[in-house]
Amino acid sequence: MTATDPALDLAARALAVVLDLEAVDLRADSPLDDLGADAVARVQWADVVEGLAAPDHPDLRVTDEALVAARTVGDLAAHLRPLLSTGVGA
């Protein structure tokens, strides 16, 4: 996790909440399956991300397609980057 990448920071913080992990231990290349992020955990992750982002990005929505396609924490962050720039879901 890096403070210079807001999307990766948000992705890691939300995943840490869902999986009861330390966000600082998560890297962009951390495989979601190895972390225990099954389909239910990914949906929960999306809910946490949307809640954490709500104050600055109230319209941010994570798509189901992004959850299915993501293989790593970095993939989740990559989905968030444009949403954090515009504040809307894609």
N, C-alpha and C positions, 0 to 999 in steps of 0.2 A: 504494500500500500504506500502511496506517496501523496504528500500534501499538495504537490504541484499538479495533480490530476484530480479535479473535483469529481469526475465521473467514477474513477476507480475508487476514490475515497468513499463515495456514497454507496457504490456497489458492495464494497467490502464491509462497511459499517452495517448495512442492512443484512447481509449474509451472516455476519457475526451474531446479530440479534436472533435470527431464525435458527441458526445451528448451534448456538451457545458456544461460539468460538471467540478468539481474540482477533479483532480486525487487523491489528499490526502483523499478524502471522500470515495473512492472506496476500498472495501475489497475483499479478495479472495472469500468470500461467498456471495457477492452482486449478486442477481439474475439479469440476463441480461434482462429478460422480464419486471421486475419491473423498470429497469432503462430506458426502452423505446428502447432497442436495438432489433429492428425488423430485418427482412432479409436484407433490404437495408442498415441499419446501420452496420450490421455485415460485409457486403461486403466492405463498406467504411472503417470500422475498419481494415480489412485486408490490404487495400491499404495504410492506414496511418502507420500501423506496418511495412510493407515492405519498405516504404519511410524512416521511422525513423531508421530502422535497416540497410539500404543500405550501409552507410559508412563502417561498420565493417562486415556486412554479406550480400554482394550484391546478393547472390543467394537464400536468404531466401524467401520462398513462403508459404503462408497459404493455406491449402487445403479447398475446399468446404465442405468436410466431417467434418472437424474440426469446421467450422462455424455452421453447422447444429446440431452437437452433443453437442456443448457447452451450458451449462445452467447457468454458473456463470463466473465471472471474473477469478476465479481460474482455471476453465476449459480452458479458452483461454490461460492463462499463462502456464498450463500444456502442451498444444500443442507447445508452443514456446520454452520451456526448451531444448528439444533435438535439435531443429533447431538452437538455439543460441550457442549450444556446437559445432555443426558441420558447421553451416553456410549455410546449404542447406535445401530446402523444402522436406517434406515427402509426 
